[in-house]
Amino acid sequence: MEGDARRTREHARNTLAPWLTAVCLFACVAQPVSAATVAEQRHAAVELAGQGQLDRAIEQLRRLAEQHPSNGRVLADLIVLLRQAGDNPAIRERMAGIPPETVPRYAHLAWAGALRDERRFADAATILRRSHDQLGTPGRILYGVVSAEAGDAATATAVLDSITPLPDSPQQLAMIAYGLRVAGQPRQALLRANRALEIDAGHPLAAQQQNLALWQLGAAEHALDQVNRHPDRFAASTRLQIEADANAAAVRHAIAQRDALSDTPLTARRNRALEAALLRIDRFIERAPAGHPQRLRARLDRLVVLRQLERMPEAIAAYEELPDQTAALPPFARRAAADAYLAERQPERAIPLYQSLNRADTPADLDLLLALYYAHLANEDYATATDLLDHAEAVTPTWLPAPAGREAQPNWERIGVDQLGALDPAYRQHEAQAWSRADTLVARAPAHAGLRNTQARVARWRGWPERSRQLTQTAASWAPEALDTRLNQAANARDLGEYDRWAAILSGLQSDYPRDSRVRRQADELADRDRPSIEGELTVGRTRGGTGVVTGNRDLNWRARLNSAWTSEDWRVFAEHRRTTATFDQTKGRHDRVGIGIEWAALRRQLWLRVDRERLGDTDPGVAAGGSIWLDDHWQLSAEADSHSIETPLRADDAGLSGWSASTTLYWRAHESLNAYVTTGLLTIDDGNRRWSAAAGATRRVQASAHHLTNVGADVFYQHNSSPGGPYFNPRYSASGTLRAEHEWITWRQYERSFTQTFFAAAGMGLQADYGSHPMVEARYGHRWALDRRWSVEYQVGWQSTAYDGERERRLYGTVGFRGIF
């Protein structure tokens, strides 16, 4: 801006110089007779100036001023000629301390103009404060301009607006426009500049002021276009500022366009303007001088664009490369950085930035409160998150106040708070409460697509994918292109086993929202189907007391399965190893089978077939098959059969006996907090014994919080053998009933990674033919580690006590399990 002001001062000086000389000549002619000698000498000096001998004229007036220091007219003529010579410092030094009223008014323009060129704007305004009205339009213009430059906007506006009629000089009109613009009145400035250009369409100062006024009024792109056409009219710093403003305006427009196109059929185009704005900013940064304020500003704008484009790692890098990352940064830059840190799962970095924006002395920012809520939730600080949600509800009324006599209007911001209020209990494992709240919201606004989508999400979290699909279809009838609708459609297809549809929906989402974290998460899950997987579990136990008729003195159970990737037709092959061993006094029983199989799973149905044999020696080949089907959101039926069952007692196998088995299970799941099962089984052994069994049980959640979960349950079991006795434990019947309690404590969690402690206790009564009843107890403690989204490992140690054939056995055991996707 300094260069533009300098150009304005040069225009003013060049225009006023002839006028000042004429004023000086008029003043000489008008002197009284009593001062004829001095007047003649002044007149002679002025004539020399008129003949082009400006230096001689100034020198004569200097001597005359020394001879007559109290003669104000001599000083006035000297000021005028020094100003004409451009010797502003001489005027400043010569007139220092001299009151303006002691010098004739005709010199005040030159005097004030010199001080203005020396950037002593307040001093120049003081010179003209009492004389500007008597000096006519030029005086009022100059007084208004220097007042504006001195920061006295009120005086400048009053003086410049009072000039009537407007002059016909385009130069004077351009000066008025300049003063009004500097005084913060760009609209009035634009009117004066336009008037000047009507008189002289090519007037450079008027064109400059018109452009700068448009710039201040927000037409930065138009201003930049004029700068590019006429760069000589603008100082380098002004050109940079105008271009930076145009870039910022382009960013604002691009963000607005992105918001307008989101959730519409044109969603895929929503980032085009942002990408173009980013390219402009990058080019500007390359050209802008290092350390220039506009270069820093462009870097801040770039940070915002990267965040809007969801290029979060780049946004974080841009933020961390800034010279200062303190609260001195503009709020919009800190907000963009905080959003990026939260999206990249660094809530501990996001929270201080959000808090620096959440000032107590400013009105609550709802978006900021909700962002801070999610940050504390991600940081596992549920208490603070609760406080923030309560605060958001308190400061966001359901109805907006209305003037007297008018109906209150609904506050649509409140819906976002209510939606989060419905989801919040689910984040704390209170899905039933979340469902109740979502259901209430939908009842109040049944045609609101966002609330329907919220209800659909909660339904899916409760294990009701079919109901979730129905709710999502309702939302899709109103907002088919909404991101939440499409995400729900994708998740429902996944949970319903409609993998082709899941892939198709995700393909569209990845095209439209390639960087959205929820889209990427589902895309990763879909990609996992293209990877092989593995799972395994090992249990080792030692039994003391009794005769070890069932598990032996030492026992081992091992199962491992390696799965191929899923094919596009939802098939995969697998290899499985199952090993069960036990030591009975001096003998040892063993099942050690390996097999390969094929599995199909889709549409909430599963079928599998396996062939296997004993690992040592090509003996005892077997075939097994099974399947399951979900009948609806609540009922699942499964069945399987094995021609060479590993359930055959080890002592029977040691005696050369084998058996085949079949079982069915009916599973009922009301929701996440209540389920039950009934299972029946048959094991037929070569010795003619048929072992029938049946079991039933139910589980109920009795306590839940963000990090704790407690379930209680009951189980009953009954077994009958058609041919009791023989070389293995084979009572005519046996039965049991137990009560159990299970508790999980999520001790540490960071997104998909977590450490959970598990506790289990059970107690009941057993019954065996010919031996009566006996108490049964079991306790177990373990750890479960989720290493990432694809890999987990768990281990536990347990102790149990029961009785067989009337003798009590106590078993200590340990289990290690793992599963993973390569």
Steps between C-alpha positions, in 0.01 A plus 500: 500500500795738557580503127140587413495787750827629356353497150196687634720767657695542174175546307387762750831689494518510119145625478530765772840650397371744230212602724738576786716724277195693391394548861844633582488757214155615603616549856791718383278733296256540787749645756426835677702807407662525843700187428595588143870435532460148636219434258713608206777263603251216544349585162841495337579157650170361381562638148835320497319179589256561221796538259633163607768629737354321800827463693579879477147583606521273802836644600366859485202403711724328753702821543186706519358266765816540706466879477129497582441190712157622616369555151260213442459571130870450437481167674192411302666575167809305606285199592323510165825514301673236714202273445521569128867401516409179687712591802264367762765454774591871471136596555472268798819636660428867423143491629558290810326659798331779302125526568291455182294813570813722465541394136256609229255231401610486136819319613322243713443261210870494416598472865254217570592325175868502598424354842281235338783397271714469812228267643421747777128465440378628836721811470365563149144474632583752773616753236168473315262458793392869506576601144371220281156654447653833384731314262207365302465155353878427481536585869208287609625209289851514644371541857271200458778289349761574770238450773429155358870423479544617859233253613224755562241320288203692641642842406615378160158354417314812617724738301517300177130419500418870545666609174213624285466544220749235399790636299527435129869413530561122475817549704311664787227237483765227513658666807160510672457131417842426646426681824163334545648157435778554754234620747320167465225610265558288188144539370518882492852474363377283215234755409758784479742286299225404258410868458862582420518222242185628333691822435833337410475126440877462501581694816753276680436615858122472459536153349727400784257623767207335326683171500613527862149594613358196322767292667402629843138429419585136435544498123851365535493306173406813303772693681755232419397508134568875489831455679607245239398739221659811650770392744668844477209660685559300818792458735648152533368458856149598388514257211594220739224595743237514227608162364499351849150638553387355169642163599319517835176591322549204267540274804180630657313452174643150457395398853150632439485308172619186674226530760239567232598197289541253787220246537380572145542314169791739432693394811795377292561857378489666839878527543590634158493865605704417810763322295521804269529733801782286641688523170465880502628523856797273431602717203460815708720360779772421246501862380451687827820619674612298800384659822234713332178520706290401198708187452423393857135580443498281189652214700215531749246494217674194362463326837126564489469366145692182585270441796190554285636255245552255789868472416565487871865384511590785265299744710690393812831539318397846379409601855817366657712682240357838603746726684263533796239249617376692804170665576622796295396313187158597362215287636418356157853360469497347847160346430620344176805355676288364785261330256795344320655366820167351609442339160848349516427351843708742702237636741764596754632754247154614390356571845730792597436665163124466537521632855693806385201583279234438764524827691277571797449865400349418160169336404511123484592357160289187458720342232804555720328348804407188304850468352647526850248237616625254237861578586447415869304192402789385281731570792284269717403792725128430519434720803620815325315398185180476702553849642553640151186336365300633795640847431413473132142407591480791745617765251299367204130557565240299313316820405643833395358807674260702287374861524181559691195384311686248285539126540834364609700338222672160531875507549630256240843492663334317789441193283874439477527517879203266544646252251824493694299468821344185354830351389690588819358213713603249234859622532474399867348156421145612581348409164149462642502860622638614166218318320238654726631851439527450125149358489367803688670740260357322196155511653532878529632549146417187297594658167852602604750288306784571742304371798397190305865432422591542865231250596628261232853517639382417851288212368806356330706537818230305686540213255195574284636540145166427334322765704788737433456442127130581521572824684774590253264443209262752656783752534605433140154595374571857620879527480637228269831680439571588864828358626339353812238325289759346272722396792205330666415324175857374472519383862163327475606317185814387683312373805238328286768321300415679175865536410456590133263781595736610778784524250287692249385757757851541635637552151274801459585629846873470437459695178304779669663494847846348451640640826203465733608292800175303517519414132863395532420283803236305310725481196772346717251245632397411148865468399549255786287252307781490244751391765563157654433465871598275789361410839604263774446405863701287742380377840726312738371360829604294799259309717552388859284265704254243379582251231526731201228310323408790266792731434784295638781623722638728234304620197557708194259638242620676189318631199646706217347601171654676202253660258555616147366832376135513400420466132260730319238225531540498882695173520825428676706190580658420833742263667440392857695321769327367813685322777370369832719299736468379860702283734311233694731337752738303278312551173457796271207572274522716190302650218729665248317580183580715200260592229414731217165651420298751310263762637232726353358792696264771378152638559535408869534134404797269531584156359822304543643162418820340634688178441758395758703214637741419777824687453721199577423235243234511236232368736147577609395727215197712571258744343332785682248758386300776654309816446305781659234752405362814661123481470463869590665750733441275801513131409787292366492129427815292452585133458805286434603137473834317507557141386808463722428721797771640722238504776544124535653446848876452489478176694253366247738595221784329690284188511465511119155655495388793290178687456305744292315803631227744406367808673260787453482834675229760510627842608279791596626854541258765615768770490848563632387446861300178479550173317428130544576167336379143479721225360459130450756243402551134421823302515482142372794279599600173335416300812135578441475777756296801405574811703221754491557844642308822536593837642340836539606830642436873511714808554395840626702821521460651846755781498666710232714810477761632265766264632311231694253234401338236721287207385331230702360176369369157572563170323348153527634181349377144467665193348373144457691191389310206352769246604658614828830362615796389288865613476415872521301731727145411404235543769140428419428869533657815635376855537602837633367845567723802550482871554781714359622857506737657249664839518712687247711800589639698210809615684658686209372587156621703207263463208530138376779418742399403852586300808209331677501301824242222524353336810278194511340308785244221502341280760239229480403146567579186306310174494623156396312174488573281801709772670249770574568875489814697567602867494691649204710819496720670246699826494699654219707813444650618172627774274396588149715717278373657182830577330337680211193464284611160361693325778409401854629265767353386829605280786347392826553273795221312669413259777203270532378236737244229430441131571494190283392160635469666839864612517589869488745621243669839494632628172737790437520610139625771273383612159665702225318608188570721203344610174621718221469608141818512299 
